[in-house]
């Protein structure tokens, strides 16, 4: 028998994902700033591009939170 869809903690789980992703962006920025002269231009660019993808993911997470909040209001 399939488990029922339990969405009660989705907003909290998504918020944790947002918080963790933002923390990783900040950590990588701090690391890059502290060790910038140790990276090649290619490596630095790769870190910057990864942070851009992380920031896009945060935007998607925020949309998911809105969807979940709306779903909970409808229940």
Secondary structure, DSSP 8 states (H G I E B T S, - for coil): -------TTHHHHHHHHHHHHHHHHHHHHHHHHHHGGGS-HHHHHHHHHHHHHHHHHHHHHHHHHHHHHHHHHH-
